[in-house]
Amino acid sequence: MKLKYLSTLLLLIQGLFAQVASNVSVYSNVKGDLAISSQAFNQGQAACSIDLAGQGNLQANQVGSKGYVIFRYQAKGYEPHFNVGLPFEFIKVTNEKTVRKDRLHDSLKKRELNLIVDGQEAGSPNQAGNLWKANKEIAAYWDFKVTNEMPNLITVVTAKAGVGELAIAPLDDPTNKQIITSIKAEQGACIIQFNAKGNFRLYLQQKAYADKEEEKKRPAANISVIFLDEKAQNKEIKTISI
């Protein structure tokens, strides 16, 4: 009886901690152009080199070797623009009743970080998107399947100041969230990196707005790009402070 109880308890514990983000780093107050190359990705190289001044540290500044998801770029039906390869698979929204298939509210007209895709500006306002300012908690999420068992590197880029949280959950238990990091307005545009194992759902979420006055003062959480890589580099990345 005790053995059965312990086995059940172990399964519950394994489920509880099935998806844990680790080695979280935040590189904040980033400004300028971030270039993405589909040609580099197709050749098995990093799609993006992060060479911008900011505050904090990065696990890696060469990112996107296994893919990327861009929000609002060439957005037909508000679908994310993605270019993803193994071991990752990005799961598209197939529900035709969903108006905004990236689950975001508006495109960002003013940004601190601008995307250049294959040598051309991604366009305005058709890059990045933010959550809806509402009197209830709002979240957008994106699902990924992963075929390896490594602690892969996930890089999330925001385009301007915002207030919210990044969270993660196992794909088979999406309500079992873990907060990765809180995003603050004073951090400006951010590059957030963390390691994650297995299939996962990535959330961008924000708390309810109390009234119209708070809507004016608190900028909505936003997102521009998700980059995907296998296990992070095991070396320190020197960054430039501003």
C-alpha positions, -999 to 999 in steps of 0.1 A, spaced: 0 0 0 28 24 9 46 15 -24 15 23 -44 11 56 -25 47 66 -31 44 57 -68 14 79 -72 31 107 -53 61 104 -76 40 107 -107 23 138 -93 56 154 -85 70 145 -120 39 161 -136 42 192 -114 78 199 -124 76 185 -159 83 218 -175 107 242 -158 124 271 -174 160 276 -161 190 299 -167 168 329 -173 186 360 -185 172 394 -194 189 419 -217 170 452 -214 168 487 -228 177 475 -263 173 499 -292 180 497 -329 177 472 -358 176 435 -353 183 416 -386 169 382 -394 182 361 -423 161 332 -437 191 323 -459 214 319 -429 187 297 -412 183 276 -444 220 270 -443 219 257 -407 233 289 -393 220 314 -367 193 335 -383 201 365 -361 231 381 -345 223 402 -314 249 430 -315 229 458 -299 238 477 -268 217 470 -237 218 462 -200 223 427 -186 235 394 -201 228 370 -228 233 332 -229 241 335 -266 241 363 -292 238 340 -322 202 328 -322 176 313 -344 196 284 -358 166 261 -354 139 286 -363 120 318 -355 85 331 -352 78 367 -361 46 385 -350 27 407 -374 52 404 -402 34 397 -435 5 389 -413 -24 374 -433 -52 369 -409 -28 379 -382 -10 346 -385 26 346 -371 53 343 -398 74 313 -389 104 294 -402 110 265 -379 131 232 -382 138 202 -362 139 195 -333 111 221 -331 76 223 -345 54 254 -342 17 245 -339 -4 268 -360 -39 280 -349 -64 262 -371 -96 274 -356 -112 295 -384 -133 314 -358 -102 329 -343 -100 364 -358 -64 371 -347 -44 339 -351 -14 352 -332 -38 359 -302 -25 395 -300 -45 427 -301 -28 454 -321 3 460 -342 29 484 -327 32 516 -346 60 530 -323 89 506 -314 123 508 -298 135 477 -316 130 474 -353 131 442 -374 150 439 -407 140 406 -424 162 394 -454 176 429 -458 144 448 -458 126 466 -430 97 444 -418 73 474 -422 52 496 -400 29 488 -383 32 452 -394 57 439 -369 52 431 -332 19 431 -314 6 438 -279 -21 424 -256 -55 440 -252 -59 465 -223 -88 450 -204 -104 449 -170 -94 413 -167 -62 392 -170 -53 387 -206 -29 361 -221 -17 350 -255 1 317 -260 20 297 -286 26 260 -287 58 241 -296 66 204 -300 102 194 -294 117 160 -304 149 161 -284 154 158 -246 179 187 -243 174 220 -224 170 240 -255 175 278 -257 145 300 -262 149 337 -270 119 361 -267 122 397 -280 99 425 -271 97 457 -293 91 484 -267 84 491 -230 56 470 -216 43 455 -183 35 418 -181 49 383 -176 64 354 -196 52 320 -185 57 284 -196 37 252 -192 39 216 -205 20 212 -237 0 183 -222 -8 203 -190 -11 239 -202 -26 253 -170 4 242 -150 23 275 -155 57 286 -143 65 323 -144 97 328 -164 101 365 -157 82 397 -150 86 424 -176 87 460 -163 81 493 -182 115 507 -172 132 478 -190 122 491 -224 125 466 -252 139 433 -239 156 402 -251 147 373 -227 165 340 -229 159 307 -210 164 270 -213 134 246 -215 130 209 -221 102 191 -239 69 202 -255 58 235 -242 32 263 -243 47 298 -240 25 325 -225 27 363 -226 3 376 -200 -7 408 -181 -28 417 -151 -62 435 -153 -63 472 -157 -82 489 -128 -95 519 -147 -90 542 -177 -63 561 -159 -42 530 -155 -48 522 -192 -31 555 -200 -1 550 -177 7 512 -180 20 501 -214 6 467 -226 28 436 -228 41 430 -263 62 406 -283 81 407 -316 100 375 -322 107 341 -307 140 325 -317 147 287 -312 180 270 -307 193 237 -294 213 236 -261 228 270 -252 264 278 -256 285 271 -225 305 303 -226 300 337 -212 287 363 -236 301 398 -233 274 424 -235 276 462 -239 260 484 -213 244 517 -221 
